[in-house]
């Protein structure tokens, strides 16, 4: 199994867990000081972050396991389950925020110690932002949808805090209490959109979606370097599974080539493709270019 696929990235999820614990403490303190439903919703989202980070840690540990007799292509797809769970939790958190905000909208309450509460929330937001950007960068570098999803979740939390801080600040400035709830509802709607997009992307991975247009373009350009009058390719198919990328194809060569000639050229093609797309697993079916049967597609 490719080293990229088997690399244990769970230590990054441990960082996310630690940050979630710290931010829960900070945001809960800010809510208790102010009584703001916006800050309460912000603290509630951090609780979701903690649970999601634990789920991510478990998924990354499973994904790092090597292939075995029961899972001969490895365990990389476990990351999609983590991302789906995280997306669902984001949606649930948004629902709780909206419910709480509507209740407070119907029964407004004066806010207290706003300055100190907002300062604490800002500190928590900065901490989340730094870790979020780090997780997204590492996730993209190692093609880990779990880390990338966790980073985006934390980044969503940052925007939540920004919206809440602005809303609570405006309440303090204008004295209009319903604004606190309205801001919380607006933030929750944004969270719903993020959760939906994450679930959709994870579902596509579970359904063996094709590689991105950019990756497929890289494959086509690489194959074009080998296309000559005596070599061609057809029925090129791809799919993505966690950190792994797969491509399969028919390679057509002269029928009078020796097995060694055909094998050597296949090795060259596979090496070129893996050079352009690290972690790519290539399957090539070699066929004689003169045989009409060689142009039949893979059985569906």
RABEL-V457231 format. One record per residue. RES is the residue in three letters. SS is DSSP state (H for helix, E for strand, L for the rest). OMEGA is omega as a letter, one per 20 degrees, with the letter a starting at -180 (none if undefined). Layout:
res=(RES | RES)
ss=(SS | SS)
omega=(OMEGA | OMEGA)
//
This chain:
res=(UNK | UNK | UNK | UNK | UNK | UNK | UNK | UNK | UNK | UNK | UNK | UNK | UNK | UNK | UNK | UNK | UNK | UNK | UNK | UNK | UNK | UNK | UNK | UNK | UNK | UNK | UNK | UNK | UNK | UNK | UNK | UNK | UNK | UNK | UNK | UNK | UNK | UNK | UNK | UNK | UNK | UNK | UNK | UNK | UNK | UNK | UNK | UNK | UNK | UNK | UNK | UNK | UNK | UNK | UNK | UNK | UNK | UNK | UNK | UNK | UNK | UNK | UNK | UNK | UNK | UNK | UNK | UNK | UNK | UNK | UNK | UNK | UNK | UNK | UNK | UNK | UNK | UNK | UNK | UNK | UNK | UNK | UNK | UNK | UNK | UNK | UNK | UNK | UNK | UNK | UNK | UNK | UNK | UNK | UNK | UNK | UNK | UNK | UNK | UNK | UNK | UNK | UNK | UNK | UNK | UNK | UNK | UNK | UNK | UNK | UNK | UNK | UNK | UNK | UNK | UNK | UNK | UNK | UNK | UNK | UNK | UNK | UNK | UNK | UNK | UNK | UNK | UNK | UNK | UNK | UNK | UNK | UNK | UNK | UNK | UNK | UNK | UNK | UNK | UNK | UNK | UNK | UNK | UNK | UNK | UNK | UNK | UNK | UNK | UNK | UNK | UNK | UNK | UNK | UNK | UNK | UNK | UNK | UNK | UNK | UNK | UNK | UNK | UNK | UNK | UNK | UNK | UNK | UNK | UNK | UNK | UNK | UNK | UNK | UNK | UNK | UNK | UNK | UNK | UNK | UNK | UNK | UNK | UNK | UNK | UNK | UNK | UNK | UNK | UNK | UNK | UNK | UNK | UNK | UNK | UNK | UNK | UNK | UNK | UNK | UNK | UNK | UNK | UNK | UNK | UNK | UNK | UNK | UNK | UNK | UNK | UNK | UNK | UNK | UNK | UNK | UNK | UNK | UNK | UNK | UNK | UNK | UNK | UNK | UNK | UNK | UNK | UNK | UNK | UNK | UNK | UNK | UNK | UNK | UNK | UNK | UNK | UNK | UNK | UNK | UNK | UNK | UNK | UNK | UNK | UNK | UNK | UNK | UNK | UNK | UNK | UNK | UNK | UNK | UNK | UNK | UNK | UNK | UNK | UNK | UNK | UNK | UNK | UNK | UNK | UNK | UNK | UNK | UNK | UNK | UNK | UNK | UNK | UNK | UNK | UNK | UNK | UNK | UNK | UNK | UNK | UNK | UNK | UNK | UNK | UNK | UNK | UNK | UNK | UNK | UNK | UNK | UNK | UNK | UNK | UNK | UNK | UNK | UNK | UNK)
ss=(L | L | H | H | H | H | L | L | L | H | H | H | H | H | H | H | H | H | H | H | H | H | H | H | H | H | H | H | H | H | H | H | H | H | L | L | H | H | H | H | H | H | H | H | H | H | H | H | H | H | H | H | H | H | H | H | H | H | H | H | H | H | H | L | L | L | L | L | L | L | L | L | L | L | L | L | L | H | H | H | H | H | H | H | H | H | H | H | H | H | H | H | H | H | H | H | H | H | H | H | H | H | H | H | H | H | L | L | L | L | L | L | L | H | H | H | H | H | H | H | H | H | H | H | H | H | H | H | H | H | H | H | H | H | H | H | H | H | H | H | H | L | L | L | H | H | H | H | H | H | H | H | H | H | H | H | H | H | H | H | H | H | H | H | H | H | H | H | H | H | H | H | H | H | L | L | L | H | H | H | H | H | H | H | H | H | H | H | H | H | H | H | H | H | H | H | H | H | H | H | H | H | H | H | H | H | L | L | L | L | L | L | H | H | H | H | H | H | H | H | H | H | H | H | L | L | L | L | L | L | L | E | E | E | E | E | E | E | E | E | E | L | L | E | E | E | E | E | E | E | E | E | E | L | L | L | L | L | H | H | H | H | H | H | H | H | H | H | H | H | H | H | H | H | H | H | L | L | L | E | E | E | E | E | E | E | E | E | L | L | L | H | H | H | H | L | L | L | L | L)
omega=(a | a | r | a | a | a | a | a | a | r | r | r | r | r | r | r | a | a | r | r | a | a | r | a | a | a | r | r | r | r | a | r | a | a | a | r | r | r | r | r | r | r | r | r | r | r | r | r | a | a | a | r | r | r | r | r | a | a | a | r | r | a | a | a | r | r | r | a | a | r | a | r | r | a | a | a | r | a | r | r | r | a | r | r | a | r | r | a | r | a | r | r | r | r | r | r | a | r | a | a | r | r | r | r | r | a | a | r | a | r | a | r | a | a | a | r | r | r | r | r | r | r | r | a | r | r | r | a | a | a | r | a | r | a | r | a | r | r | r | r | a | r | r | r | r | r | r | r | r | r | r | r | r | r | r | r | r | a | r | a | r | r | a | a | r | a | a | r | r | r | r | a | a | a | a | a | a | a | r | a | a | r | r | r | r | r | a | r | r | r | r | a | r | r | r | a | r | r | a | r | a | r | r | r | r | r | r | r | r | r | a | r | r | r | a | r | r | r | a | a | r | r | r | a | a | a | r | r | a | r | r | r | r | a | r | a | a | r | a | r | a | r | a | r | a | r | r | a | r | r | a | a | r | a | a | r | r | r | a | r | a | a | r | a | r | r | r | a | a | a | r | r | r | r | a | a | r | a | a | r | a | r | a | r | a | a | r | a | a | a | r | r | a | a | r | a | r | r | a | none)
//
